[in-house]
C-alpha cells in the first residue's frame, strides 16, 4: 500500500509541474461558466420593435408605453403604413412589429373586443416565439389593468405561477449543464490522455513490471483526477451561487457526493478510452468529439429530450451526462433528496462499474 501512495504522489507531482494541464483543468471551468452564464442565454432583453399605430388614441398609446416600459422591448421606429413592415424586417434590426388597428379605443369600449396584430421575424424561430410570448403577456396585463375601468360582461383571468424558477433565469439551466460538460470533458479527457501518454513514451511497460498490479496502476492514475474534479465541482458551485445566485435547495452533502460519483463515472470512461487507443491525439479526439457533442445535444442541457425523435431519446439513456443533469436540477432547484434521485444515482453507479470492468479487462489483454 505504501508503494501505491508513493505512485499517487508521483502522479500529483507530474500534474502540478505541467502548467498547461493546470491551465486546462482550472481555466476551462472558469471560462465556460462565465461564457455560458453571461453570453449564452435564452432570455431576450431590449429587443428592437416597430409600431404601426393606426388608432393613435389614448388606449393605443398606453399599450405601447406598457410594452416599452419593460426591459424586453425598445421602439426602434414608428411606421405609417403596412408597406413599411417588409423593409423594416429586411433591414434586420426590427424583430417584432406591433400593429394597432384604427378605432382601437372605440372597439374596446363599445364592442368589448379589440384586436392587436403581432408580426415577428421568424428566421430565428426561438427568438420569434419568445418575443410573441413576452408581447402576449404584456397585452394580457394591460387588459387586466383596463378591466378595473371598464365593466366587461365576462372576464376569465388565469393565474400563472412558475415553480422552481419564477424569474425564468436561463442561467439556472446552464449552470448544471456546464458543470456536467466540464466534469465530463476534464475527467474523461485528462485521464485518457494521461494513460495513453505512458503508452506513447514506452513507460507503461516499466510500470507493468513494477510490484504494483494493473488495477493499482490505474487507480494511482485516477486518484489525483478524482480530487481535482471535486475541487472543480466546488469552484463551479461557488461561482454559480455567488455570481449567478444559483440556489442549492437540496442537501449540499448529497450534491457533492453526486459530483464525486459522476467524476468517477467520467474517469472510468476516460480509462476505457485509453485502453482502446495508443496515442494522445486519438484519445483527445474521441474525448472531445465523442463526449462533448453528445453531452451538449443529448443530455437535456440545451435542448429538451422530449422534443427529440424516439431513437435519439434511447441513445440519450446511455449517456452519463443525462442522468447527472437530472440529479443536479432536482437537488439544486427542487430540493430533492436521495429518495427522489436514487434511480439516476443507481444508473451512474452501474455505468461506473461497467466501464471499469471493461477497462481493466482490456488493459490486461493489451499490455500484460
C-alpha positions as CSV (number, residue, x, y, z in Angstrom):
1,X,0.0,0.0,0.0
2,X,2.9,2.3,0.7
3,X,4.1,1.8,-2.9
4,X,0.6,2.8,-4.1
5,X,0.7,6.1,-2.2
6,X,4.2,6.8,-3.5
7,X,2.8,6.2,-7.0
8,X,-0.1,8.6,-6.4
9,X,2.2,11.2,-5.0
10,X,4.4,10.9,-8.1
11,X,1.3,11.4,-10.3
12,X,0.4,14.5,-8.3
13,X,3.8,16.0,-8.8
14,X,3.6,15.3,-12.5
15,X,0.3,17.1,-12.8
16,X,1.3,20.2,-10.8
17,X,4.6,20.5,-12.8
18,X,2.7,20.6,-16.0
19,X,1.4,24.2,-16.2
20,X,-0.6,23.6,-19.4
21,X,-2.5,20.8,-17.7
22,X,-3.3,23.0,-14.8
23,X,-4.4,25.8,-17.1
24,X,-6.9,23.3,-18.8
25,X,-8.1,21.9,-15.5
26,X,-8.8,25.2,-13.8
27,X,-9.0,27.7,-16.7
28,X,-11.6,25.8,-18.7
29,X,-14.3,25.7,-15.9
30,X,-13.9,29.5,-15.3
31,X,-14.1,30.4,-18.9
32,X,-17.1,28.1,-19.7
33,X,-19.1,29.1,-16.7
34,X,-18.7,32.8,-17.4
35,X,-19.3,32.3,-21.1
36,X,-22.5,30.2,-20.7
37,X,-23.7,32.2,-17.7
38,X,-23.5,35.7,-19.3
39,X,-23.2,35.2,-23.1
40,X,-25.4,32.2,-23.8
41,X,-28.9,32.7,-22.6
42,X,-32.4,32.1,-23.8
43,X,-33.6,35.4,-22.3
44,X,-34.1,38.4,-24.6
45,X,-33.7,42.0,-23.4
46,X,-34.1,45.3,-25.3
47,X,-35.4,43.7,-28.5
48,X,-36.0,46.3,-31.2
49,X,-39.6,46.6,-32.3
50,X,-41.6,48.8,-34.7
51,X,-45.1,50.1,-34.0
52,X,-47.8,50.7,-36.6
53,X,-50.4,52.7,-34.6
54,X,-53.4,53.4,-36.9
55,X,-55.6,54.4,-34.0
56,X,-53.4,57.0,-32.2
57,X,-55.7,57.3,-29.2
58,X,-55.1,57.1,-25.5
59,X,-55.6,53.4,-25.3
60,X,-53.2,52.5,-28.0
61,X,-50.6,54.9,-26.7
62,X,-50.9,53.4,-23.2
63,X,-50.4,49.9,-24.7
64,X,-47.2,51.0,-26.4
65,X,-45.9,52.6,-23.2
66,X,-46.7,49.4,-21.3
67,X,-44.6,47.4,-23.7
68,X,-41.7,49.8,-23.8
69,X,-41.6,50.3,-20.0
70,X,-40.3,46.8,-19.6
71,X,-36.7,45.8,-20.2
72,X,-37.8,43.5,-23.0
73,X,-38.7,45.9,-25.8
74,X,-37.5,49.2,-27.3
75,X,-39.3,51.0,-30.0
76,X,-36.9,51.3,-33.0
77,X,-39.3,53.2,-35.2
78,X,-43.0,54.1,-35.8
79,X,-44.4,53.0,-39.1
80,X,-47.1,54.8,-41.1
81,X,-48.4,52.0,-43.3
82,X,-48.2,48.3,-43.9
83,X,-45.8,48.8,-46.8
84,X,-43.1,49.8,-44.4
85,X,-43.2,46.5,-42.5
86,X,-41.3,44.4,-45.1
87,X,-38.4,46.9,-45.4
88,X,-38.2,47.2,-41.6
89,X,-37.8,43.4,-41.3
90,X,-35.3,43.2,-44.2
91,X,-33.0,45.8,-42.6
92,X,-32.5,43.2,-39.8
93,X,-32.8,45.5,-36.7
94,X,-36.5,45.1,-36.1
95,X,-37.6,41.7,-34.7
96,X,-41.3,42.5,-33.9
97,X,-43.9,44.8,-35.4
98,X,-47.0,45.7,-33.3
99,X,-49.9,46.7,-35.5
100,X,-52.8,48.5,-33.7
101,X,-55.8,48.9,-36.0
102,X,-57.9,52.0,-36.3
103,X,-60.7,52.8,-33.8
104,X,-58.9,50.7,-31.1
105,X,-60.4,52.6,-28.2
106,X,-63.9,52.6,-29.8
107,X,-63.7,48.8,-30.3
108,X,-62.6,48.3,-26.7
109,X,-65.3,50.4,-25.1
110,X,-68.3,49.6,-27.3
111,X,-67.7,46.2,-28.9
112,X,-65.7,44.8,-26.0
113,X,-63.2,43.3,-28.4
114,X,-60.1,45.0,-29.6
115,X,-57.5,43.3,-31.9
116,X,-53.7,43.7,-31.9
117,X,-51.6,42.1,-34.6
118,X,-48.1,40.9,-33.8
119,X,-45.7,40.2,-36.7
120,X,-42.3,38.7,-36.0
121,X,-39.1,37.8,-37.9
122,X,-39.3,34.0,-37.8
123,X,-35.9,33.4,-39.5
124,X,-34.9,32.7,-35.8
125,X,-37.9,30.6,-34.6
126,X,-36.8,30.5,-30.9
127,X,-36.4,34.3,-30.7
128,X,-39.7,34.8,-32.5
129,X,-41.6,32.5,-30.1
130,X,-40.0,34.2,-27.1
131,X,-40.9,37.7,-28.3
132,X,-44.5,36.7,-29.0
133,X,-44.8,35.2,-25.5
134,X,-43.4,38.4,-24.0
135,X,-45.8,40.6,-26.0
136,X,-48.8,38.4,-25.3
137,X,-48.1,38.5,-21.5
138,X,-47.9,42.4,-21.6
139,X,-51.1,42.7,-23.6
140,X,-52.9,40.4,-21.0
141,X,-51.5,42.6,-18.2
142,X,-52.7,45.7,-20.0
143,X,-56.2,44.2,-20.4
144,X,-56.3,43.3,-16.7
145,X,-55.4,46.9,-15.8
146,X,-58.3,48.2,-18.0
147,X,-60.9,45.8,-16.5
148,X,-60.9,48.0,-13.4
149,X,-62.0,50.9,-15.6
150,X,-64.4,49.1,-18.0
151,X,-67.1,46.6,-17.0
152,X,-66.8,43.6,-19.2
153,X,-69.7,41.1,-19.4
154,X,-67.4,38.2,-18.7
155,X,-63.7,38.0,-17.9
156,X,-61.6,34.9,-17.4
157,X,-58.4,35.5,-15.6
158,X,-55.7,32.9,-15.5
159,X,-53.2,33.0,-12.6
160,X,-49.7,31.8,-13.7
161,X,-47.0,30.7,-11.3
162,X,-43.6,29.5,-12.4
163,X,-42.4,26.8,-9.9
164,X,-38.6,26.4,-9.1
165,X,-37.6,29.2,-11.4
166,X,-40.2,32.0,-11.0
167,X,-38.0,34.6,-12.8
168,X,-37.2,32.3,-15.7
169,X,-33.5,32.8,-15.4
170,X,-31.7,31.0,-18.2
171,X,-28.6,30.7,-16.0
172,X,-30.5,28.2,-13.8
173,X,-30.4,25.9,-16.8
174,X,-26.9,26.5,-17.9
175,X,-25.0,26.2,-14.6
176,X,-25.9,22.5,-14.1
177,X,-25.3,21.8,-17.8
178,X,-21.9,23.5,-17.7
179,X,-20.9,21.5,-14.6
180,X,-21.9,18.3,-16.4
181,X,-20.0,19.3,-19.5
182,X,-16.8,20.4,-17.7
183,X,-16.6,17.3,-15.4
184,X,-17.2,15.0,-18.3
185,X,-14.5,16.6,-20.5
186,X,-11.9,17.3,-17.9
187,X,-12.2,14.0,-16.1
188,X,-12.5,11.7,-19.2
189,X,-10.1,13.6,-21.4
190,X,-7.3,14.2,-18.9
191,X,-7.5,10.6,-17.7
192,X,-7.4,9.1,-21.2
193,X,-4.5,11.4,-22.2
194,X,-2.5,10.6,-19.1
195,X,-2.6,6.8,-19.7
196,X,-2.0,7.0,-23.4
197,X,0.9,9.3,-22.8
198,X,2.5,6.4,-20.8
199,X,2.0,4.2,-23.8
200,X,3.5,6.6,-26.3
201,X,6.6,7.2,-24.1
202,X,7.0,3.5,-23.5
203,X,6.9,3.9,-19.7
204,X,3.7,1.8,-19.3
205,X,5.7,-1.4,-19.8
206,X,8.0,-0.2,-17.0
207,X,5.0,0.3,-14.7
208,X,3.7,-3.1,-15.5
209,X,6.8,-4.9,-14.4
210,X,6.8,-3.0,-11.1
211,X,5.4,-4.6,-8.0
212,X,2.1,-2.7,-8.5
213,X,-0.8,-4.7,-10.0
214,X,-2.5,-3.2,-13.1
215,X,-5.5,-2.3,-11.0
216,X,-3.4,-0.3,-8.7
217,X,-1.6,1.4,-11.6
218,X,-5.0,2.5,-13.0
219,X,-6.2,3.6,-9.5
220,X,-3.0,5.6,-9.0
221,X,-3.5,7.4,-12.3
222,X,-7.1,8.2,-11.4
223,X,-7.0,9.2,-7.8
224,X,-5.4,12.7,-8.4
225,X,-8.0,13.5,-11.0
226,X,-10.8,12.5,-8.6
227,X,-9.5,15.1,-6.2
228,X,-9.1,17.7,-9.0
229,X,-12.6,17.0,-10.3
230,X,-14.0,17.5,-6.8
231,X,-12.2,20.8,-6.5
232,X,-13.5,21.9,-9.9
233,X,-17.0,21.0,-8.8
234,X,-16.6,23.2,-5.7
235,X,-15.4,26.1,-7.9
236,X,-18.3,25.8,-10.3
237,X,-20.8,25.6,-7.4
238,X,-19.2,28.6,-5.7
239,X,-19.3,30.7,-8.9
240,X,-22.9,29.6,-9.7
241,X,-24.0,30.6,-6.2
242,X,-22.1,33.9,-5.7
243,X,-22.0,35.2,-9.3
244,X,-25.3,34.0,-10.7
245,X,-27.4,33.5,-7.5
246,X,-27.9,29.8,-8.4
247,X,-29.9,28.2,-5.5
248,X,-29.0,24.9,-3.8
249,X,-32.3,24.0,-2.2
250,X,-31.3,20.3,-1.5
251,X,-28.6,18.8,0.6
252,X,-25.2,20.2,-0.2
253,X,-23.6,16.9,1.1
254,X,-25.7,14.9,-1.3
255,X,-24.8,17.3,-4.2
256,X,-21.1,16.9,-3.5
257,X,-21.4,13.1,-3.3
258,X,-23.2,13.0,-6.6
259,X,-20.4,15.2,-8.1
260,X,-17.9,12.7,-6.9
261,X,-19.9,9.8,-8.3
262,X,-20.2,11.5,-11.7
263,X,-16.5,12.3,-11.6
264,X,-15.8,8.6,-11.1
265,X,-18.1,7.7,-14.0
266,X,-16.3,10.2,-16.3
267,X,-12.9,8.9,-15.1
268,X,-13.8,5.3,-15.8
269,X,-15.0,6.3,-19.2
270,X,-11.6,8.0,-19.8
271,X,-9.9,4.8,-18.7
272,X,-12.0,2.9,-21.2
273,X,-11.0,5.3,-24.0
274,X,-7.3,5.0,-23.1
275,X,-7.5,1.2,-23.1
276,X,-8.8,1.3,-26.7
277,X,-6.2,3.8,-28.1
278,X,-2.4,4.1,-28.2
279,X,-1.9,7.8,-28.9
280,X,-2.8,11.0,-27.1
281,X,-4.2,12.6,-30.2
282,X,-6.6,9.8,-30.8
283,X,-7.7,9.8,-27.2
284,X,-8.2,13.6,-27.3
285,X,-10.3,13.4,-30.5
286,X,-12.5,10.7,-29.1
287,X,-12.9,12.6,-25.8
288,X,-13.8,15.8,-27.5
289,X,-15.9,14.7,-30.4
290,X,-17.4,11.5,-28.8
291,X,-18.3,13.1,-25.5
292,X,-18.7,16.9,-25.9
293,X,-21.3,16.9,-28.7
294,X,-23.5,14.2,-27.1
295,X,-23.2,15.9,-23.7
296,X,-24.4,19.2,-25.2
297,X,-27.0,17.9,-27.6
298,X,-28.4,14.8,-25.9
299,X,-28.2,15.4,-22.2
300,X,-31.1,17.9,-21.9
301,X,-28.6,20.6,-21.3
302,X,-29.7,22.9,-24.2
303,X,-32.5,21.1,-26.0
304,X,-35.4,19.2,-24.3
305,X,-35.2,15.5,-24.9
306,X,-39.0,15.1,-25.1
307,X,-39.0,17.0,-28.4
308,X,-36.4,14.7,-30.0
309,X,-37.2,11.5,-32.0
310,X,-37.5,8.3,-30.1
311,X,-34.2,6.8,-31.4
312,X,-32.3,9.8,-30.0
313,X,-34.1,9.6,-26.7
314,X,-32.9,5.9,-26.5
315,X,-29.3,6.9,-27.3
316,X,-29.5,9.6,-24.6
317,X,-30.2,7.0,-22.0
318,X,-26.7,5.5,-22.3
319,X,-25.1,8.9,-21.7
320,X,-24.0,9.5,-18.1
321,X,-24.4,13.3,-18.6
322,X,-28.2,12.9,-19.0
323,X,-28.6,11.3,-15.6
324,X,-26.2,13.7,-13.8
325,X,-28.0,16.7,-15.3
326,X,-31.3,15.3,-13.9
327,X,-29.7,14.9,-10.5
328,X,-28.3,18.4,-10.5
329,X,-31.6,20.1,-11.4
330,X,-33.6,18.0,-8.9
331,X,-31.2,18.7,-6.0
332,X,-30.3,22.3,-6.7
333,X,-33.7,23.6,-7.9
334,X,-36.3,21.3,-6.5
335,X,-34.6,20.4,-3.2
336,X,-34.8,16.7,-3.9
337,X,-33.2,14.1,-1.6
338,X,-31.7,10.7,-2.3
339,X,-35.2,9.1,-2.3
340,X,-36.1,11.2,-5.4
341,X,-32.8,10.8,-7.3
342,X,-32.0,7.1,-6.4
343,X,-32.7,5.8,-9.9
344,X,-30.2,8.1,-11.8
345,X,-27.7,7.6,-9.0
346,X,-28.0,3.8,-9.4
347,X,-27.6,4.1,-13.1
348,X,-24.4,6.2,-12.7
349,X,-23.1,3.6,-10.3
350,X,-23.8,0.8,-12.7
351,X,-22.2,2.7,-15.6
352,X,-19.1,3.3,-13.4
353,X,-18.7,-0.4,-12.5
354,X,-19.3,-1.5,-16.2
355,X,-16.7,1.0,-17.6
356,X,-14.1,0.0,-15.0
357,X,-14.7,-3.7,-15.6
358,X,-14.3,-3.4,-19.3
359,X,-11.3,-1.1,-19.0
360,X,-9.4,-3.4,-16.6
361,X,-10.1,-6.4,-18.8
362,X,-8.9,-4.7,-22.0
363,X,-6.0,-3.2,-20.1
364,X,-4.7,-6.6,-19.1
365,X,-5.2,-8.0,-22.6
366,X,-3.4,-5.3,-24.4
367,X,-0.5,-4.6,-22.0
368,X,0.1,-7.7,-19.9
